[in-house]
Amino acid sequence: MKPYKISVARLSLIMIGYFIFNYAYSITYDSGGFAFISMGKELIFSYGAIVLGNIFMFRDISKLKASFEDNAFIQKSSTIQLVLATIGFFMQIIGFKGAPLNYIDNYPVLVCASIVYSIIIMIAIYQTIKLGQEKDNATIAGFIFGGMIIFLTIIALVIITSPSIKHTTKHTTPSFAEEFQSLGLKGKVEVVDKHREIEAFYGTAYKLTYTEKLSDGTILKETTTAQIQGRSGEHLSNFFLLSGTDLETLLNDKEKALFHTVKQDEFSFLLDVYKERPNLQQEEDSIKNTTADKINKLFDTPIASSFKFGKYPIENYYVAIMAQAVSNREKGDSDAAGFYNITTKDLMKNKGLTLDFDCDLSIIKAENGSPVDAFKERILSLPKNSFSDGIYNITSSYDENGIKKKVTCPFVVEDGVGHFEEDEIVGNQTN
């Protein structure tokens, strides 16, 4: 039986495949996916090289071991190669997510796999020397080829495609702990997943969890996502208002500076975090019930109903949140960077929430003027601080000369003193 001749070139095929794949992947990534079609041949070739490389790796090592059963060195070294090849294969399986190992999503695994296969090739080169096969011209060429593959692959995968060198500001995992702390968030932030984005945007998406124990004993745990643009390193924001209003134009300098950071996707949960307060519903119900009692007792009958909080216009809601968050931070409130302890009364006072409700004025008998005028007069007769500061949109329905009418009467309370603004007619008036 003719002794098996070691082919370093065949053993190097798997590394050639990964080298070509990552080269094509890098160009495709840098183009935002537009180079995918033009790099199709390289990608197909790399897939084939990786598949054949794995087959040749196990086949050639097994053949070598079977050809030199009496050679203790070959038996031991081939066993080591088979173990390493198995480890490398499972690395590929673990890191496979619809595509072979790549330097962006699987960088640590890819480097480890390249080291494993480099060791296999180096053992193969040493085996050729021990067997005296290095004098054959083809073997010498394979020897040189294998050495070059090891050198080029290690250089390419460990240095050229290293996140810290190729894209210093683009591909390195940001220090989210520092970013959260700089905003005033004192909890723990963890990166639980990351993946590259090409279609939605060009960059990296990170899935984060943020945990903070708040002063009232609540454990705040939020899952959020950071989206970082690939070329500029900019943290993206999906915050927008349907009205098209640029919210920053409505903020003062302190609020604007804070909002510029908070609107980023990873921090946007702060804009609603006050809703996590355990007594929020009780607080809202208290305001509704107190308002209803004031009005119903004033008229000795239940005329107020259908209470609900409104956020119109929506930009006022966010302006109120930012204003109160800045105020909380200045007072030393660090819970969720000042965004947690925002009460319903705070939002009403800052005109971010309105309390909307209906009033049936059909029972009011007005000798002179309309029932609406009589209603307003009675409301304004109440002493100061009868109502919490804020805007109350009171939709009143009544009959006037056989015509059913409905109007909304905005009632604005500031520093405990209320006044009515111009009525707004609701719908068509009917007979």
N, C-alpha and C positions, 0 to 999 in steps of 0.2 A: 504494500500500500504506500503510495507516494505521500511523504510528509506534507501536512497542510502548511501553506505559506501565508503568513500573516499579512493582511492588507490594511495598513494604517489608513489609507484613503477611504475604504469602506467604513471603517470604524469612525472616521471623521465626518461621515455624511450627515449624521444627526445634528452636529454642531454647525455644519454648513447651512443646513435647513433653517436652524434658528437664527443664524446670522443674517441670512437673506430675508427671512420673515420680519425680523425686527427692523431691518433697513427699510423694507417696504412699508411696514407699519408706521415707522417714524415719518416717512414722507407723506403718507396718507393722513396721519394725525396733524402734521404741521400745515397741511392744506385745508384743514377743516373737513376732510372726507372727500374733497373734490378729486383727489388723485387716485381714488379707489379703482376706477376703471382702467386708468393708464398703468397702474401697478398690478393689474390682474394676473399677468403672466408670471411675475415674480412671486406673487402670493401662492398661485397654484403650484409652481415649482417647489416652493419652500414646504408646502404641505406634503407633497410627494417625497421630498428629501427627508422630512421628519419621519414619515411612516416607514419608508424603506430603511432609514437609518436605525430605527428601533428593531426592525426585523434582522438586518445584518448584524447588529450589535449582539443579539442573543445567538443567532445562527453561527457566526464566525467564532465567537468565543467557545461555544459548545463543540464545534468541529475541531478547534485547536486542542481542546482538552481531551477529546476522544482520540486524536492522532498521536498524542505523546503521553500515553497512560503510564509509562515507566519513568517519566521525567517528573521528579517531585516538585521542582521549581514551577514548571508549567502547570501542574495540577493545582498547586497552592495559589499561584498568581491568577490563574483562570477563574478559580473559585471566588477570589476577591473581586475580579472584574464582573462576574455574574451577579454578585451581591450588590456591587455599586450600580450595575445596569438596572437591577430591579428597583433599587432606591430611586434612581433617576427616572425610571418609568412611572413610579407612583407619584413623584414630584410633578410630572407632566399631567397625570390624571387629576391630582388635587387642584392644580392651578388652571386646569382647562375650564374656561367659561365661554364656550362657543368659538373659541380661537386658541391657538397654542400660546405658550408662555410669552408674555411681552414685557418690555422694560418699564411700562407705565403701571399696569395693574398688578403685575407679578414680579416686581423687581427683585425682592429678596430671594424668592424661589428660583427665579431665572439665574441669578448669580450662583446660588448653591448648585443648581443643576449643571451649569457650565463648568464649575469646579470638579464635580463628580465625573463628568465625561472627559475632562482634561486629564484626570488621574488615570482613567481607563486607557486613554490613548498613550499616556506616558509609560504605563505598564506594558502596553503593546510594543512600544518602541524599544523598551528594555528587553522584552522577550525576543525581538528580532536579533538583538545583539547577542544574547545568550545562546540563541540557536544558530548563530553564524550566518543568518540570512541577510545581514546588512551589506554584504559584499555584492549581492545581486543588484544590477542597475535599477530594475523596477522597484526593488525594495528600498534602495537608496532614495529614489525619487519620492516614494511613499513616506519614507522617514522625514525628508525635508518638508514634504507637503503637510504631514501631520503636525510637525513642529510649527509651521507657519499658521496652520489653522488654530492651534492652541493660542499662539501669540496674538493673532488678529482678533480671535473671538473674545479673549479675556480683555484685550484693550477696548474692543468695541462695546462689550456688555458692561464691563466694570467701570470704564472711564468715560468713553464717548457718550453712552446713553445713561450715565449716572444722573439722577435728578439734580444733585447738587452742583453738577458741572454743566450739563447741556442746557438746562433751563433753571438757572439759579433762582429766579423769582417766579417761575411759572409752575414747576412741577413739584417743588418741595411741599410737604404737608405743612400748612400754616400752623403757627403756634396759637391754637384756639384758646388755650388756657390763658395766655397773655392778653389776647384780644378781649376775652370775656372780662378779665380782671380790670383791664384799662377802662371798660365801660362802667365798672362798678359792681359787676356780678361776682359774688364771693363764693359761689358754689363750685361744684366739680363738673367739668365738661369732658366728654369722652367721644372719640371718633369710633363709631361702630361699623362704618362701611364707607367706601369711596369707589367711584367709578368715573370713567371718562365719558364726556358728552361731546357729540359732534353735531347731531341733528338739532336738538333743542337750543344749544349754544356751544361754543367752542371752548372747552375747558374741563374742569373737574368738579364733580358734585360730591360733597361729603355729607354723610348722615351722622348727626350728632345727638347725644343725649346730655341734658343739663339737669343737675340735681342740686337743690339748695334747701337747707332747713331754715324756715322763716321764723321771725320773732314770735308769732302766735302758735308755733309748734307744727304748722303745716309743712309737709315735705313736698316741695315743688319739684316735679319731674316732667320735663318737656323733651319731646323729640323734635328736632328741627333739622334743616338742611342748609348747608352753605354751598353756594355756587360761585366758583371763581373762574373768571375769564382767563383763557390760556395764554394769550399774548401779553396782556397788560397786567394781569394779576389782580384785576379789579373784582371786588366782592359785589355780586349782582343783587338786584332787588326787583321783585315782582310787584312791589307796592304801586298801586295806581288808583285814581279816583275816576269813577264813571263820568263825573261832571267835567273831567278834563282840567280841573283846577290844579295848579302847582302848589301843593300844600306849603312848601317852604316860603312862599311869598306872604303867607299869613302868619308866620312865626317871627318872634323877636330873635336876636342874635344867639342867645343861650339855647332857646328851644330849637332853632335851626341847626346849630352845631350838634345837639343831641340827636335830633331826628335824622340827620345825615348818616349817622351810624346805625340807629335803631331800625331804619327802613331796610337795611340789608337782610336778606332772607334768614340768616341764622339768628337774628335778634328780633324779627318781626313778631314773635310770640309775645313779646313784652307789651305790645299795644293792646292785648286782650287779657293779660295775665291777672288783672284785678278781678276778673270774673271767677278766679279760683278761690276767692275768699269764701270761707264756709258760711258766713252770715249775710251774703249778698242778697239772697232771696228774701230773707227776713227784713233786711234793710229797705228793700224796694217796697215790700208789702206795707211796712210801717208808714212810709211816705204816702202811699196811695190811700191807706185807711185814714190817716190823719187829715189829709186833704178832703176826703169824702165826708168825714165827720164834721169838719168845719162848715162845709157848704150845706149839708143836709140839716144840721142843727140850726143854721141861720134861717132856713126856710121851713123848719119844723116838718119836713117831709123828705124822703129819699129821692132827690132829683138828679144826683150825680151817679154815673155808672160808666162801665167799659174803660177802666183806667189802663193805660199802657204807656211805656216810655218810648219816645221816638228819637231818631238820630238824623233829623233833616234840618239843614243840609249836612251831609255826612262830613264835610271838611271841618265843620264846627266841632264835631265829636272828637276828631283827632287833634285839633288845636287844643281842646280842653284837656285831653290826656297828656299832651306834651307840657302844657302849662303847669298842671298839677304835679307831674313827675319832676320837673325842674324845681318846683317849690318843695316837694318832699326831700329831694336830694340836698337842697340848701339847708334843710332842717336836720340833716343827718340821718334820714331814713334810708337805709341801704337794702331793705327787702326788695329783691328783684330789681336792683339798681334804681329804686324809687318808684317803680311802676305798680307795685302790688297794693299798697295801702291807698288806693284811690277809691273814694266812696261815691255812692250815687249822688249824695248832696254836693260833693266836689264837682262832679260833672254837670250837675244842674246849675250850680253857681257860675261855672265857667261857660254856660250856655252850650254845653256839648250834648246834653240830653234835655228833651222837653217832656213834660208830663201831659199827655193828651187824654181827654175824657169827654164824655157827652153829658149834657144837661137838658132835661126836659122842662122847658119853661111854660108848658101849657097850663100849669096850675097857678102861674103868677098873673094876677089881675092888675093891669096898669091903667089907671084912670087917664093919665096924660102921658103920651109917648108909648113906645113899644115895650113889650116884656123884656127885651134885651137891655134897654136903658134902665129899667127897674132892677133887673138882675145885677147889672154893673154897679148901680148905686148902692145896693145892699152889700156887695162884695167889698167895695171901697170904704164902707163904713166900719169894717173890722179894724181892730187896733194893729199897730205896727208889730211885725214878726208873727203875724197869724199864719203866714205861709213861708216855707223855705225859699231862699233866693233861687230864681230860675225862671224859665218860660213855661207857662201853662196854656196849652192850646185847647180852649173850651168850645166844643161844637154844640151850639144851642139850636134846638128845634122848637117851633111855636107856630100858632095860627094867628094870622093878622087879616081881618076882614075876609075870612073864609079862604085865605090863601095860606098853604103850608110853606113855611120858610125855614131855612137852615143856614146858619152862619157860624163861622169860626171866629171866636174873640180871643186874640192873643193877649194874655195877662202876664206882664213882666214884673217880677219882684227883684228889687236891688236894695241891699242893706235893709231888708225887712219891710220896705215900702213898695207897694204895688201900683201899677198903672196899666190901663188898657191901651193897646195900640189899635190901628185901623182894622175894622172887621173885614173878613174875607168871606164872600158868598160861596156856599157849597152847592154845586150842581144847579139844576133848573128849579125855579119856584113853581109849585103846582097848585091847582085849585082843589 
